[in-house]
Each structure stands twice: as structure tokens, then as C-alpha cells.
Amino acid sequence: MRRQYRVSKLMRSKTTLSAAKAQIAAGRKVILTYGVREDGRCSCKREDCASPGKHPLPKFFPNGVHSATDDIEAVQKALRRHPDANLAIGLEGLTVVDVDGDEGRKAVKSLGLPDTVKVFTGRGYHLYYEGEFADGTFKGEKLDVLTGGSRMVMVPPSMHPIGKRYNHSARVPDRAARVPKNLSRLKPEKTGRRHEQTQLSSSDLVIKSGARNDFFFRTSCFLRRRFEDEDAVEAMLEALNDEFTETPLSPAELRSVIHSSGNYVEDTAALFGPPKTTEPLPMEFLYYPYIPYFGVTLLAGNPGMGKSLLVTKLIAAVTTGTPWPLTRECAPKGKVLMLSAEDNWQRVTLPRLLENNADINQIRVMNRFKILSPENLEAMARYIEQEQPKLVVIDTLTAYMGSGRDMNRQNEVGEFLGRLTEIAEDAGCAVLAIGHLNC
């Protein structure tokens, strides 16, 4: 049960596990993010990481703040794999003012805000308030106001990229004050012609909550191709996020989308040119001659013809290394990643797998249905790289492509299948996608 936010002795611990236990004991849900290396770079090992030490571990928190947990065993498991991980909490029932820079400090001081829990960060501090701010999250001058369950904030003893650890101030109360009503005064004022233009544009463009990530991903790709200045691209997207989004993304979420777009945008010399190799490679098959490695196989048919039952037998063969259907040849034993949008796992899929003697310990699933948007495709690619499944099953292809893509437009279908093929090629696995024929 969540109680009034109070800083306990264990929350001040320099040990991440102890601090996480204390946050959970106080009713908070926690998220573990990548840590920061000695050179200030993110432990995710991406040289161009846009949010070092601040983006969630994808294997354990695949949906970011929405994967926040109060399961201490899950936290311990993640820390065993990533002992240098940073710690964050979800802000359900809380508001945090993130102050960064002299302008932000002056703005906060001018309001005469009540004393409350204070955490020093790398370049400023966080002020914690009990309750969610009615106006929601917004960005001011050198500060952010973060609130609500879809936001998270880094907490001690996390390491900041500049080499300082987050730590609680000992000079302020250890209980969070009620959220002040005058926080809205921290919003930057819009004046003159700029304000008039914003109002006119806002009537034409409203970025709906369900389309935010896809919009910002595509826009980020577009801007990256035309501007070399990363800061300028981020500033433009921040302006769009603040002015035109129904419910703005948090700074961390926006940076994550921008970072993902960098994987898609390359310079012309890298994208086009002579072939990198002239040595041919042989075709390799998971199930000869039907399902090759390094690519996507489409299993299509009318509904009710037994596609899912056939796939169940294929999965059972791979997870146990037993013969394929209709042959004595044994399947190569390995893991299987299943994405199933149509069948309930516990009532339909699991009984089928058990009936066919599949090894459930070799199976990985998508625990919550999410369309494979560009950023979710990247999350899946990272998970496949970690788990190394021999087979990835997508049931059905149209469900995971989502309504945002037009199945009748070849470019949209081709782009999606092209990325799936790249994932299969990079991981050396086989991807089996199930589709329905249009009658």
C-alpha cells in the first residue's frame, strides 16, 4: 500500500538493493536502468546513447515505467545481471520538480515553495511533493515538473553521467509536502506573435496520446536526415512535445525515442555503395526446406485451418529437439520467442504446448500485447540478441503491424518486413509469421 512519501534511513543507503527495498516498503514501484561507467558513458555500451544511465533495462523492464515493479525478487534478479544498475521510481501519486541550472533555481525560489524532500542530482536537485499536479507534466526554463504514473525519476544512490551520485539532502524535512497549487507559474509565458502562431497551429495539429511515440520517431528520423546538429533536433522535438501533444512525453521518454531513431538514420555513404562482401553464403534451414534461418517465413491460410496447431507442434519440436511433424529428422534444440495476439496463454496456448510435450522452460513470450512499432521492434531486437532463440513466432502478422500501418500500401508492409528480416539476419534466427488470407 502506498503511503505518504517519507525518506527512511534505508532510502539513503549507498547500496541499490537496499534503497530499492526501502522504496518498495514505502509503497513505491521501482525501475532499474542502465548504469554509468567510469568514463561517464552508459553501460548499455552504445557509443551514441542519448540518455546515459537513465533508460530502463529492456530485458527486465521492456515497457519502461509501465514495467515498474514491487517484486523484490525480480529486482534482485536484474541486479545480479546488472550490478551497476541505477534506480528509479514511478511517480504515481507524486510530483517532482526537476531543477537544473541557475534560471531554474531562481524561478523556484521566487515561488516560495514549502520545504519538502530534496534530492541532489548531478547538476541540480529534485523537490518531491505529495499528490499529482492537476496541470500535469510540463517543461519550464531549466526545470521540469513531472507527475503521475506514466513518469519516473532517478533516485539515490544512482550515478549521474557527470560522476556524482544522487543523494538526499539532510537539511530539509524527510516527509514530502503537499503539491503546491502555484507550480503552474513555472510554465514559460507565451507572448506576442509567437503565442498567436502557436494557437493557430495548435488547432491544426494535436498529437494524440496513442500516437505520440510513432509520431516523434518518424519526425526524429526526418529531422536527423536534414540536420547534423543533435541539439537542434532535440530542441525542435521538445517544442513539438510541449506545444502540440495531448499528454506530453516525459523528457526521458522523448530522449529514448530520439535515441531509437538514430539506429535508422545513416549517412549516404553508409547506406549506399559497393557490396561489403562478394563471398556467397549457403542457405541454412531450421526446418528444411520450409523454414530458413536469417529470414522471415510467412505461414498463411484461411482462419480455422489449423495454422496455430501446426505452429504448436513446430515449437514443441524446437524446444525439445525431437522430430519435426511428418519426418524423422530432429529439430535443433533451442529457445522459442512467441508473440501471440489472438490466443490466451493460460487457457489456450499453454495447454496446447503441454499436450505436445513442449519444454516450457525453453519458451519466452511477449507478456503484454504491444504492436511492433519501430521502438518496440528495437526492443525485440535487443531481447533476441540477449536470449538467442532459434525460432521467433509472430501470430498474427497483421495484429502486430497495428492499425497505424496500411496493409494495402507496399512501402509500409515492406519496411516492416524488411526490419524483421534484418533482426533475423543479425541474430541468426528464424522468424515465422502467421497470416490470414483475405476471402
C-alpha positions in Angstrom: 0.0 0.0 0.0 1.4 3.4 -0.9 1.7 5.9 2.0 2.8 9.5 2.4 6.3 9.8 0.8 8.8 9.8 3.6 12.6 9.3 3.3 13.7 6.4 5.5 17.2 5.5 6.6 17.4 2.7 4.1 16.5 5.0 1.2 19.7 6.9 2.0 21.7 3.6 1.6 24.6 3.6 -0.9 23.5 0.1 -1.9 21.0 -0.1 -4.8 19.3 -3.2 -3.5 18.8 -1.8 0.0 17.4 1.5 -1.5 15.1 -0.4 -3.8 13.7 -2.5 -0.8 13.1 0.7 1.1 11.2 2.3 -1.8 9.1 -0.8 -2.2 8.4 -0.9 1.5 7.1 2.7 1.2 4.7 1.6 -1.4 6.6 2.7 -4.5 7.2 0.7 -7.6 10.8 0.7 -8.9 12.6 0.5 -12.2 16.2 -0.4 -12.8 18.1 1.5 -15.6 21.5 1.0 -17.2 24.3 2.3 -15.0 27.1 4.8 -15.8 30.6 3.6 -16.5 33.7 5.3 -15.1 34.2 7.3 -18.3 30.6 8.7 -17.9 29.2 6.6 -20.7 26.1 4.4 -20.4 26.6 0.7 -19.5 24.3 -0.1 -22.5 27.6 0.1 -24.5 26.0 2.3 -27.2 28.5 5.0 -28.1 25.7 7.3 -29.1 23.4 6.7 -26.1 21.2 9.8 -25.7 20.2 9.0 -22.1 23.3 7.5 -20.3 22.3 5.8 -17.1 18.6 6.8 -17.4 16.9 4.2 -19.7 15.4 1.0 -18.3 17.0 -2.4 -18.7 15.0 -3.8 -21.6 15.1 -7.4 -20.6 13.6 -6.8 -17.2 11.6 -3.6 -17.8 10.5 -3.9 -21.5 7.8 -1.2 -21.2 9.8 1.3 -19.3 8.0 3.0 -16.4 4.9 0.8 -17.2 7.0 -2.2 -16.2 7.7 -0.7 -12.7 7.6 -3.5 -10.1 7.3 -4.0 -6.4 8.6 -7.6 -6.7 11.9 -7.5 -4.8 12.9 -10.9 -6.2 12.6 -9.5 -9.8 14.8 -6.6 -8.7 17.4 -8.9 -7.2 17.5 -11.0 -10.4 18.1 -7.9 -12.5 20.8 -6.6 -10.2 22.6 -10.0 -10.4 22.8 -9.4 -14.2 23.5 -5.7 -13.9 25.2 -4.9 -10.5 25.9 -1.3 -11.6 22.3 -0.5 -12.5 20.7 2.8 -11.5 17.4 3.1 -9.6 14.3 5.0 -10.5 10.7 5.1 -9.1 7.3 5.6 -10.7 5.6 8.9 -9.8 2.1 7.7 -9.2 0.7 10.0 -6.5 3.8 12.2 -6.6 5.0 15.4 -8.2 8.7 16.1 -8.7 10.2 19.5 -9.7 13.5 18.8 -11.5 15.6 21.9 -11.2 18.7 22.2 -13.4 20.7 25.5 -13.7 20.6 28.9 -12.2 17.5 30.0 -14.1 15.5 27.1 -12.7 16.8 27.8 -9.1 15.7 31.5 -9.4 12.3 30.5 -10.7 11.7 28.0 -7.9 13.0 30.4 -5.2 10.6 33.2 -6.4 7.6 31.0 -5.7 8.4 30.5 -2.1 7.6 26.8 -2.3 7.2 24.9 1.0 10.2 22.9 2.4 10.0 19.3 1.3 12.1 16.2 0.4 15.1 17.3 -1.6 17.4 15.1 -3.7 20.7 16.5 -5.1 21.3 15.4 -8.7 24.3 15.8 -11.0 23.6 19.4 -11.9 20.7 20.5 -9.7 18.1 18.9 -7.4 14.7 17.3 -7.2 11.9 18.6 -5.0 9.3 15.9 -4.0 5.6 16.8 -3.4 2.7 14.5 -2.2 -0.1 14.3 -4.8 -0.3 14.7 -8.6 -0.2 18.2 -10.1 -3.6 19.0 -11.7 -2.0 20.6 -14.8 0.2 17.5 -15.5 3.8 17.4 -16.6 5.3 20.4 -18.3 8.7 21.9 -19.1 9.8 25.3 -17.8 13.1 27.3 -18.0 15.8 25.0 -16.9 13.3 22.8 -15.0 10.8 20.1 -15.5 7.6 19.3 -13.5 7.0 15.6 -13.6 3.9 14.0 -12.2 1.7 10.8 -12.5 2.2 7.1 -13.0 3.5 7.4 -16.6 6.6 9.3 -15.3 9.6 8.1 -13.5 12.5 9.9 -11.7 16.0 8.7 -10.7 16.6 8.2 -7.0 19.7 7.7 -4.8 22.1 6.0 -4.9 22.0 6.3 -8.8 25.1 7.6 -10.6 24.8 10.7 -12.7 26.8 10.8 -16.0 29.0 13.6 -14.6 30.2 11.2 -11.9 28.1 12.3 -8.9 25.6 10.1 -7.1 22.1 11.3 -6.4 21.7 11.8 -2.6 19.1 13.1 -0.2 19.6 16.5 1.5 19.8 16.3 5.3 18.7 19.9 5.7 15.1 19.5 4.8 12.1 17.6 6.1 12.0 13.8 5.5 8.3 13.9 4.6 7.0 15.3 1.3 4.8 18.4 1.5 1.5 18.6 -0.4 1.9 19.7 -4.0 1.7 23.5 -4.3 -1.0 24.9 -6.5 1.2 27.7 -7.8 3.5 25.3 -9.7 1.7 26.4 -12.9 3.6 29.8 -12.5 6.7 27.9 -13.5 5.3 27.4 -17.1 7.0 29.8 -19.6 4.7 32.5 -20.8 3.8 32.8 -24.4 3.6 36.4 -25.7 3.2 38.3 -28.8 3.2 36.9 -32.3 4.8 33.6 -31.2 1.8 32.9 -28.9 -0.7 33.8 -31.7 1.1 31.4 -34.1 1.1 28.7 -31.5 -2.7 29.0 -31.1 -3.3 28.9 -34.8 -1.0 25.8 -35.2 -2.5 24.0 -32.2 -5.9 24.0 -33.9 -4.4 22.1 -36.9 -2.0 19.7 -35.1 -2.8 17.8 -31.9 -0.6 14.7 -31.3 -2.9 12.2 -29.6 -1.6 10.1 -26.7 -1.8 6.8 -28.6 0.2 8.1 -31.5 3.0 10.0 -29.7 5.9 7.6 -29.9 5.3 6.8 -33.6 4.9 10.5 -34.5 8.1 11.5 -32.7 10.0 8.5 -34.0 9.1 9.4 -37.6 9.7 13.1 -37.1 13.0 12.5 -35.5 14.1 10.3 -38.4 13.0 13.1 -40.8 14.9 15.8 -38.9 18.1 13.7 -38.5 18.3 13.3 -42.2 18.3 17.1 -42.7 20.2 18.4 -39.7 23.5 17.4 -38.3 23.1 19.2 -35.0 21.7 16.7 -32.5 20.9 19.5 -30.0 18.8 21.3 -32.6 16.9 18.2 -33.5 16.1 17.6 -29.8 15.1 21.2 -29.3 12.6 21.0 -32.2 11.1 17.8 -30.9 10.9 19.2 -27.4 8.9 22.2 -28.8 6.5 19.9 -30.6 6.1 17.8 -27.5 5.4 20.8 -25.2 3.1 22.7 -27.5 1.1 20.2 -29.5 1.0 16.9 -27.6 -2.3 16.0 -25.9 -0.3 14.5 -23.0 3.4 15.3 -23.4 6.1 12.6 -23.2 8.4 12.9 -20.3 12.0 14.1 -21.2 13.3 10.6 -20.6 10.7 9.1 -22.9 11.3 11.7 -25.6 15.1 11.1 -25.4 14.6 7.4 -25.7 12.5 7.8 -28.9 15.1 10.2 -30.3 17.9 7.7 -29.5 15.9 4.9 -31.2 15.6 6.9 -34.4 19.4 7.2 -34.6 19.6 3.4 -35.4 17.7 4.1 -38.6 19.3 7.2 -39.9 22.7 6.7 -41.6 24.8 8.9 -43.9 24.6 8.3 -47.6 28.0 6.7 -47.8 27.0 4.1 -45.2 23.6 3.4 -46.8 24.6 3.0 -50.4 27.8 1.8 -52.1 29.5 -1.3 -53.4 28.6 -4.6 -51.7 30.6 -5.2 -48.5 31.4 -8.7 -49.5 31.4 -10.8 -52.7 31.6 -14.2 -50.9 28.3 -16.1 -51.2 26.8 -17.9 -48.2 24.8 -21.1 -48.3 21.2 -21.2 -47.3 20.7 -22.6 -43.8 17.5 -24.1 -42.6 15.8 -24.5 -39.2 13.3 -26.9 -40.9 14.4 -27.9 -44.4 13.1 -26.9 -46.8 10.3 -24.9 -45.2 11.8 -22.5 -42.6 15.2 -20.9 -43.3 17.4 -19.2 -40.7 18.3 -15.5 -41.3 14.9 -14.6 -42.7 11.1 -14.4 -42.4 8.8 -17.2 -43.4 5.1 -16.4 -43.8 2.5 -19.2 -42.9 -0.8 -18.0 -44.4 -4.2 -19.7 -44.7 -7.9 -19.3 -44.0 -9.0 -19.0 -40.4 -9.8 -22.3 -38.7 -7.5 -24.4 -40.9 -5.0 -25.4 -38.1 -2.2 -22.9 -38.5 -1.8 -22.3 -34.8 -1.9 -26.1 -34.1 0.8 -26.7 -36.6 3.0 -24.0 -35.2 2.5 -25.5 -31.7 4.0 -28.8 -33.0 6.9 -26.9 -34.5 7.5 -25.1 -31.2 7.4 -28.4 -29.3 10.0 -29.9 -31.7 12.4 -27.0 -31.3 12.2 -26.7 -27.5 12.7 -30.5 -27.1 15.0 -31.3 -30.0 12.5 -34.0 -31.2 11.4 -34.9 -34.7 9.6 -32.4 -36.9 6.0 -33.1 -37.9 5.8 -35.8 -40.7 9.5 -36.6 -40.6 12.1 -38.4 -38.5 14.6 -35.6 -38.7 15.0 -33.9 -35.3 14.8 -30.2 -34.8 17.8 -28.3 -33.5 17.1 -27.8 -29.8 16.8 -24.2 -28.6 14.6 -21.4 -27.3 11.5 -20.0 -28.9 10.1 -16.5 -28.6 6.3 -16.3 -29.0 4.2 -13.3 -29.8 0.6 -14.3 -29.7 -2.2 -11.7 -30.1 -5.2 -14.0 -30.6 -5.0 -16.8 -28.0 -5.0 -16.6 -24.2 -1.7 -18.0 -22.9 -3.0 -19.9 -19.8 -6.3 -21.2 -21.3 -5.3 -21.9 -24.9 -1.6 -21.7 -25.8 -0.1 -23.4 -22.7 -2.5 -26.4 -22.7 -1.7 -26.9 -26.4 2.1 -26.8 -25.8 1.9 -29.2 -22.8 -0.3 -31.6 -24.9 2.5 -31.7 -27.5 5.2 -32.1 -24.8 6.9 -28.8 -25.4 9.6 -27.7 -22.9 8.0 -24.6 -21.3 11.4 -23.6 -19.8 12.7 -23.0 -23.4 9.8 -20.7 -24.3 9.8 -16.9 -24.0 6.7 -14.8 -24.6 5.6 -11.2 -25.0 3.9 -10.7 -21.6 1.6 -7.9 -22.7 0.3 -7.2 -26.2 2.1 -4.3 -27.9 2.1 -3.5 -31.6 5.6 -3.7 -33.1 6.1 0.0 -33.5 9.7 1.0 -34.6 10.8 1.4 -31.0 9.2 -1.9 -29.9 10.9 -3.6 -32.9 14.2 -2.3 -31.5 13.3 -3.6 -28.0 12.5 -7.0 -29.5 15.8 -7.0 -31.4 17.7 -6.3 -28.2 15.9 -9.1 -26.4 16.5 -11.6 -29.3 20.2 -10.7 -29.2 20.3 -11.5 -25.4 18.2 -14.7 -25.4 19.3 -16.1 -28.8 16.1 -18.0 -29.7 16.3 -20.3 -32.7 12.7 -19.5 -33.6 10.5 -16.4 -33.3 6.8 -16.9 -33.9 4.5 -13.9 -34.6 0.8 -14.7 -34.5 -0.7 -12.9 -36.4 1.4 -10.5 -38.5 -1.4 -8.0 -39.1 -2.1 -7.7 -35.4 1.5 -6.8 -34.6 1.8 -4.4 -37.5 -1.0 -2.4 -35.9 -3.7 -0.2 -37.4 -1.1 2.6 -37.9 0.3 0.8 -40.9 -1.8 0.3 -44.1 -1.6 -3.3 -45.2 -2.6 -2.2 -48.7 0.5 0.0 -49.0 3.5 -1.9 -50.2 6.0 0.6 -48.7 4.7 0.3 -45.2 4.4 -3.6 -45.3 7.9 -3.8 -47.0 9.5 -1.6 -44.4 8.1 -3.6 -41.5 9.1 -7.0 -43.1 12.5 -5.6 -44.0 13.2 -4.7 -40.4 12.1 -8.2 -39.3 14.5 -9.7 -41.8 17.3 -7.6 -40.5 16.6 -8.7 -37.0 16.6 -12.4 -38.1 19.8 -11.8 -40.1 21.6 -10.2 -37.2 20.6 -12.8 -34.7 20.9 -15.8 -37.0 17.4 -17.0 -36.0 14.3 -18.0 -38.0 11.1 -15.8 -37.9 7.8 -17.5 -38.6 4.9 -15.1 -39.1 1.3 -16.3 -39.3 -1.2 -14.5 -41.6 -4.8 -14.9 -42.7 -5.8 -15.0 -46.3 -8.4 -12.4 -47.4 -11.5 -14.2 -48.6 
